[in-house]
């Protein structure tokens, strides 16, 4: 029997955000993942290949292409493929739509942290960026904070307005400093690789979610942001010395490894005080793709 191919629409029909975050939490109760990343570059274009193996869960191979010029060609910036293989014999169990896995993994990664680190009564959520990930974040955060008011900021205001127009209780804003100061949760999903969030704008009690940086030279937040916050990551192995958001401040001595309080293998340590600023770096490693793909396959099979 051939392995199933799960399309984007077929997966969307059987998934919900809270169940997936629960699956990610459960996945970290299993033995620590073996992960490997490789990067190939051609100018501004990138091929990122990520693989993961978790004893008891299986093997995942995900290849992502990041071509910044694609929007001008009428294509999405990020594309790729995703395979899920058996933990027992290494055979192919499923081919799952790359965009489906990426969408749900990326936003659920952040959402799991927010469920532990953001104030439960968070009523104002700011999303910085207006691309595909920002759209997913609006859906995901809306599932856990259904009564919240959302703001969208983007360098190109018209894109923020377009995204906001597709959701209730959502508006585009142009004054970033003011929007940050008013928010209970600040989620950054930009692709420019330069800091847009300043620590001086933050106030006690906020939760900061950093998603967009994925290469060693990329950041979304300045040093002051990291110095003011209690820092958490999804995986020490895939963030600390691999993504500029954490790696650059570490190299400069702005923060130390002791300032990284926990990753998802220490999920019980994801706690906050009422007046603390918490910061979560979403690195989106291949082990999370594996956990997400396994959950998608299980949900798809259960719905048949």
ZAKE-957722 format. One record per residue (C-alpha): x negated, y, z negated; residue in one letter. Coordinates in steps of 0.001 Angstrom, whole numbers, always signed. Layout:
REM residues N
+---------+---------+---------+---------+
|       X |       Y |       Z | residuo |
+---------+---------+---------+---------+
|       X |       Y |       Z |       a |
...
+---------+---------+---------+---------+
END
This chain:
REM residues 304
+---------+---------+---------+---------+
|       X |       Y |       Z | residuo |
+---------+---------+---------+---------+
|      +0 |      +0 |      +0 |       x |
|   -1426 |   +3364 |   +1005 |       x |
|   -1951 |   +6111 |   -1544 |       x |
|    +816 |   +8712 |   -1678 |       x |
|    +350 |  +12224 |    -362 |       x |
|   +2089 |  +14683 |   -2683 |       x |
|   +3047 |  +17916 |    -967 |       x |
|   +3296 |  +21328 |   -2570 |       x |
|   +7103 |  +21319 |   -2520 |       x |
|   +7348 |  +17760 |   -3876 |       x |
|   +5108 |  +18666 |   -6789 |       x |
|   +6845 |  +21952 |   -7528 |       x |
|  +10154 |  +20114 |   -7854 |       x |
|   +8980 |  +17955 |  -10786 |       x |
|   +6690 |  +20254 |  -12809 |       x |
|   +7186 |  +22654 |  -15684 |       x |
|   +4608 |  +24822 |  -17416 |       x |
|   +5040 |  +23724 |  -21008 |       x |
|   +4830 |  +20009 |  -20179 |       x |
|   +1625 |  +20581 |  -18244 |       x |
|     -25 |  +22522 |  -21066 |       x |
|    +899 |  +19658 |  -23404 |       x |
|    -749 |  +17253 |  -20946 |       x |
|   -3910 |  +19370 |  -20884 |       x |
|   -4037 |  +19337 |  -24671 |       x |
|   -3594 |  +15550 |  -24714 |       x |
|   -6308 |  +15149 |  -22093 |       x |
|   -8816 |  +16674 |  -24487 |       x |
|   -8102 |  +13911 |  -27005 |       x |
|   -9756 |  +11498 |  -24556 |       x |
|  -13530 |  +11042 |  -24251 |       x |
|  -15345 |  +14159 |  -23053 |       x |
|  -15297 |  +14528 |  -19285 |       x |
|  -18311 |  +14073 |  -17066 |       x |
|  -18280 |  +16995 |  -14650 |       x |
|  -20410 |  +18226 |  -11780 |       x |
|  -20153 |  +21352 |   -9659 |       x |
|  -22002 |  +22269 |   -6494 |       x |
|  -21990 |  +25539 |   -4566 |       x |
|  -22859 |  +26253 |    -954 |       x |
|  -22915 |  +29815 |    +381 |       x |
|  -22792 |  +31497 |   +3756 |       x |
|  -22905 |  +35214 |   +3197 |       x |
|  -19766 |  +36049 |   +1240 |       x |
|  -18161 |  +32651 |   +1901 |       x |
|  -18354 |  +29835 |    -650 |       x |
|  -17836 |  +26076 |    -728 |       x |
|  -17305 |  +24885 |   -4285 |       x |
|  -17127 |  +21125 |   -4846 |       x |
|  -16010 |  +19976 |   -8263 |       x |
|  -15813 |  +16408 |   -9513 |       x |
|  -14795 |  +14939 |  -12866 |       x |
|  -14526 |  +11540 |  -14518 |       x |
|  -12676 |  +10941 |  -17759 |       x |
|  -12783 |   +7448 |  -19215 |       x |
|   -9186 |   +6259 |  -19355 |       x |
|   -7823 |   +8915 |  -16993 |       x |
|   -9637 |   +8567 |  -13689 |       x |
|  -11776 |  +10457 |  -11213 |       x |
|  -11032 |  +13659 |   -9333 |       x |
|  -12814 |  +15289 |   -6431 |       x |
|  -11805 |  +18800 |   -5442 |       x |
|  -13424 |  +20885 |   -2723 |       x |
|  -12529 |  +24573 |   -2540 |       x |
|  -13440 |  +27063 |    +155 |       x |
|  -13399 |  +30765 |    -772 |       x |
|  -13436 |  +32974 |   +2329 |       x |
|  -12824 |  +36625 |   +1321 |       x |
|  -12157 |  +37653 |   +4924 |       x |
|   -9283 |  +35216 |   +5374 |       x |
|   -6441 |  +37655 |   +4614 |       x |
|   -7462 |  +39628 |   +7682 |       x |
|   -7109 |  +36392 |   +9683 |       x |
|   -3698 |  +35641 |   +8241 |       x |
|   -4941 |  +32855 |   +5968 |       x |
|   -5212 |  +32445 |   +2196 |       x |
|   -8576 |  +33294 |    +650 |       x |
|   -8882 |  +29933 |   -1134 |       x |
|   -8267 |  +26551 |    +537 |       x |
|   -9455 |  +22979 |     +96 |       x |
|   -8555 |  +19367 |    -684 |       x |
|   -7899 |  +17215 |   -3763 |       x |
|   -8290 |  +13457 |   -4310 |       x |
|   -7389 |  +11385 |   -7368 |       x |
|   -9137 |   +8023 |   -7786 |       x |
|   -8525 |   +5085 |  -10098 |       x |
|  -10463 |   +4786 |  -13324 |       x |
|  -10257 |    +984 |  -13024 |       x |
|  -11603 |    +275 |   -9534 |       x |
|  -12356 |   +3651 |   -7927 |       x |
|   -9704 |   +3296 |   -5233 |       x |
|   -7738 |   +6279 |   -3967 |       x |
|   -4556 |   +6756 |   -5982 |       x |
|   -3223 |   +9964 |   -4445 |       x |
|   -3950 |  +12911 |   -2217 |       x |
|   -2373 |  +15963 |   -3791 |       x |
|   -1883 |  +19339 |   -2160 |       x |
|   -4861 |  +21511 |   -3050 |       x |
|   -2800 |  +24657 |   -3591 |       x |
|    -377 |  +22792 |   -5853 |       x |
|   -3163 |  +21566 |   -8155 |       x |
|   -4959 |  +24921 |   -8126 |       x |
|   -1834 |  +26928 |   -8914 |       x |
|    -675 |  +24782 |  -11817 |       x |
|   -4131 |  +24037 |  -13243 |       x |
|   -5290 |  +27652 |  -13218 |       x |
|   -2252 |  +29200 |  -14851 |       x |
|   -1665 |  +26326 |  -17283 |       x |
|   -5294 |  +26543 |  -18414 |       x |
|   -4653 |  +30128 |  -19505 |       x |
|   -1204 |  +29357 |  -20840 |       x |
|   -2454 |  +26660 |  -23208 |       x |
|   -4831 |  +29194 |  -24760 |       x |
|   -2102 |  +31828 |  -24987 |       x |
|    +182 |  +29393 |  -26784 |       x |
|   -2520 |  +29093 |  -29477 |       x |
|   -4102 |  +32560 |  -29484 |       x |
|   -1483 |  +35131 |  -28464 |       x |
|   +1023 |  +36417 |  -30980 |       x |
|   +4266 |  +34398 |  -30606 |       x |
|   +6232 |  +37638 |  -30542 |       x |
|   +4230 |  +39103 |  -27642 |       x |
|   +6662 |  +41347 |  -25788 |       x |
|   +4464 |  +43200 |  -23265 |       x |
|   +2228 |  +41366 |  -20835 |       x |
|    -113 |  +43060 |  -18379 |       x |
|   -1470 |  +41217 |  -15357 |       x |
|   -4486 |  +42841 |  -13690 |       x |
|   -4526 |  +41746 |  -10062 |       x |
|   -1722 |  +41010 |   -7620 |       x |
|   -2872 |  +37981 |   -5658 |       x |
|   -1857 |  +34332 |   -5669 |       x |
|   -3124 |  +33697 |   -9209 |       x |
|   -1269 |  +36733 |  -10531 |       x |
|   +1953 |  +35335 |   -9093 |       x |
|   +1319 |  +32021 |  -10892 |       x |
|    +550 |  +33831 |  -14146 |       x |
|   +3835 |  +35708 |  -13946 |       x |
|   +5667 |  +32376 |  -13678 |       x |
|   +3640 |  +30635 |  -16373 |       x |
|   +3675 |  +33381 |  -18989 |       x |
|   +7359 |  +33921 |  -18300 |       x |
|   +8035 |  +30315 |  -19312 |       x |
|   +6554 |  +30790 |  -22792 |       x |
|   +7480 |  +34452 |  -23307 |       x |
|  +10844 |  +34653 |  -21480 |       x |
|  +11870 |  +37943 |  -23052 |       x |
|   +8615 |  +39777 |  -22319 |       x |
|   +8288 |  +42820 |  -20115 |       x |
|   +5560 |  +42477 |  -17485 |       x |
|   +3331 |  +45100 |  -15900 |       x |
|   +1169 |  +44573 |  -12811 |       x |
|   -1889 |  +46673 |  -11986 |       x |
|   -3893 |  +46321 |   -8804 |       x |
|   -6419 |  +48509 |   -7021 |       x |
|   -3989 |  +48586 |   -4107 |       x |
|    -787 |  +49749 |   -5774 |       x |
|   +1444 |  +48552 |   -2950 |       x |
|    +420 |  +44952 |   -3654 |       x |
|   +1336 |  +45352 |   -7320 |       x |
|   +4684 |  +46819 |   -6288 |       x |
|   +5289 |  +43903 |   -3909 |       x |
|   +4633 |  +41299 |   -6608 |       x |
|   +6698 |  +43162 |   -9186 |       x |
|   +9660 |  +43379 |   -6808 |       x |
|  +10018 |  +39592 |   -6846 |       x |
|  +10503 |  +39302 |  -10611 |       x |
|  +12890 |  +40657 |  -13208 |       x |
|  +11490 |  +42738 |  -16081 |       x |
|   +8368 |  +43447 |  -14044 |       x |
|   +6963 |  +46770 |  -12865 |       x |
|   +3863 |  +48070 |  -11138 |       x |
|   +1673 |  +50523 |  -13069 |       x |
|   -1107 |  +52856 |  -11981 |       x |
|   -2714 |  +53946 |  -15273 |       x |
|   -4796 |  +50911 |  -16241 |       x |
|   -6148 |  +52257 |  -19531 |       x |
|   -2673 |  +53104 |  -20764 |       x |
|   -1249 |  +49762 |  -19602 |       x |
|   -3988 |  +47855 |  -21448 |       x |
|   -3349 |  +49828 |  -24619 |       x |
|    +370 |  +49063 |  -24505 |       x |
|     +74 |  +45322 |  -23790 |       x |
|    +160 |  +42437 |  -26245 |       x |
|   -1432 |  +40120 |  -23658 |       x |
|   -3859 |  +41263 |  -20955 |       x |
|   -4500 |  +38727 |  -18186 |       x |
|   -7172 |  +39519 |  -15591 |       x |
|   -7022 |  +37760 |  -12230 |       x |
|   -9199 |  +39848 |   -9928 |       x |
|  -11622 |  +38680 |   -7257 |       x |
|  -13969 |  +41641 |   -6863 |       x |
|  -16514 |  +40332 |   -9333 |       x |
|  -16954 |  +43640 |  -11181 |       x |
|  -15657 |  +44651 |  -14601 |       x |
|  -12250 |  +46293 |  -14589 |       x |
|  -11401 |  +45851 |  -18267 |       x |
|  -13046 |  +48079 |  -20864 |       x |
|  -13278 |  +47157 |  -24507 |       x |
|  -12607 |  +50725 |  -25604 |       x |
|   -9032 |  +50338 |  -24314 |       x |
|   -8214 |  +47385 |  -26560 |       x |
|   -6391 |  +47495 |  -29884 |       x |
|   -6098 |  +45008 |  -32769 |       x |
|   -3766 |  +42068 |  -32274 |       x |
|   -4157 |  +41682 |  -28517 |       x |
|   -4976 |  +38562 |  -26532 |       x |
|   -7211 |  +38841 |  -23454 |       x |
|   -7178 |  +36206 |  -20721 |       x |
|  -10028 |  +36312 |  -18154 |       x |
|   -9580 |  +34214 |  -15029 |       x |
|  -11027 |  +35740 |  -11869 |       x |
|  -14803 |  +35375 |  -12344 |       x |
|  -16137 |  +32003 |  -11204 |       x |
|  -19744 |  +32633 |  -10067 |       x |
|  -22893 |  +33564 |  -12047 |       x |
|  -22782 |  +37195 |  -10882 |       x |
|  -19071 |  +37813 |  -11472 |       x |
|  -17357 |  +39541 |  -14384 |       x |
|  -13982 |  +41136 |  -15142 |       x |
|  -14642 |  +42591 |  -18609 |       x |
|  -17422 |  +44794 |  -19941 |       x |
|  -19764 |  +44043 |  -22840 |       x |
|  -17652 |  +46008 |  -25301 |       x |
|  -14681 |  +43720 |  -24617 |       x |
|  -16682 |  +40653 |  -25600 |       x |
|  -18225 |  +42344 |  -28638 |       x |
|  -14827 |  +43307 |  -30035 |       x |
|  -13143 |  +39934 |  -29502 |       x |
|  -13162 |  +36432 |  -30966 |       x |
|  -14237 |  +34396 |  -27927 |       x |
|  -12862 |  +31032 |  -26790 |       x |
|  -13435 |  +29086 |  -23564 |       x |
|  -11843 |  +26078 |  -21901 |       x |
|  -15208 |  +24286 |  -21625 |       x |
|  -18629 |  +25240 |  -22904 |       x |
|  -20199 |  +23030 |  -20237 |       x |
|  -18657 |  +24872 |  -17290 |       x |
|  -18620 |  +28470 |  -18542 |       x |
|  -21479 |  +29441 |  -20831 |       x |
|  -24346 |  +29359 |  -18347 |       x |
|  -22412 |  +29134 |  -15098 |       x |
|  -20009 |  +32094 |  -15011 |       x |
|  -21205 |  +35668 |  -15315 |       x |
|  -18403 |  +36605 |  -17694 |       x |
|  -20211 |  +34702 |  -20448 |       x |
|  -23648 |  +33997 |  -18943 |       x |
|  -24668 |  +37624 |  -18356 |       x |
|  -23867 |  +38850 |  -21899 |       x |
|  -25653 |  +35768 |  -23275 |       x |
|  -28762 |  +36489 |  -21206 |       x |
|  -28770 |  +40134 |  -22328 |       x |
|  -28307 |  +39270 |  -25993 |       x |
|  -24972 |  +41078 |  -26165 |       x |
|  -23458 |  +37912 |  -27614 |       x |
|  -24905 |  +34591 |  -28758 |       x |
|  -23662 |  +31048 |  -28297 |       x |
|  -22472 |  +31159 |  -31908 |       x |
|  -19967 |  +33806 |  -30797 |       x |
|  -18211 |  +31194 |  -28632 |       x |
|  -15950 |  +29852 |  -31358 |       x |
|  -14393 |  +26836 |  -29642 |       x |
|  -13499 |  +25140 |  -26399 |       x |
|  -10566 |  +22839 |  -25697 |       x |
|  -12359 |  +19872 |  -27231 |       x |
|  -12005 |  +21829 |  -30484 |       x |
|   -8418 |  +22858 |  -29878 |       x |
|   -7578 |  +22827 |  -33589 |       x |
|   -9980 |  +25766 |  -33954 |       x |
|   -7925 |  +27929 |  -31567 |       x |
|   -6519 |  +30186 |  -34275 |       x |
|   -6065 |  +33911 |  -34776 |       x |
|   -5534 |  +36444 |  -37511 |       x |
|   -2763 |  +39008 |  -36991 |       x |
|   -5115 |  +41924 |  -36330 |       x |
|   -7822 |  +40118 |  -34382 |       x |
|   -8499 |  +40536 |  -30673 |       x |
|   -8801 |  +37116 |  -29062 |       x |
|  -10439 |  +36489 |  -25704 |       x |
|  -10180 |  +33348 |  -23592 |       x |
|  -12368 |  +32609 |  -20587 |       x |
|  -10615 |  +30389 |  -18076 |       x |
|  -13377 |  +28511 |  -16242 |       x |
|  -11065 |  +26042 |  -14554 |       x |
|  -13458 |  +23097 |  -14491 |       x |
|  -12907 |  +19896 |  -12533 |       x |
|  -11831 |  +18005 |  -15668 |       x |
|   -8766 |  +20270 |  -15782 |       x |
|   -8074 |  +19516 |  -12115 |       x |
|   -8202 |  +15819 |  -13025 |       x |
|   -5829 |  +16224 |  -15969 |       x |
|   -3462 |  +18284 |  -13819 |       x |
|   -3568 |  +15859 |  -10883 |       x |
|   -2868 |  +12898 |  -13171 |       x |
|     +95 |  +14748 |  -14701 |       x |
|   +1419 |  +15632 |  -11238 |       x |
|   +1209 |  +12023 |  -10081 |       x |
|   +2942 |  +10773 |  -13229 |       x |
|   +5718 |  +13373 |  -12960 |       x |
|   +6197 |  +12629 |   -9261 |       x |
|   +6389 |   +8873 |   -9877 |       x |
|   +8838 |   +9340 |  -12769 |       x |
|  +11154 |  +11425 |  -10582 |       x |
|  +11360 |   +8894 |   -7746 |       x |
+---------+---------+---------+---------+
END
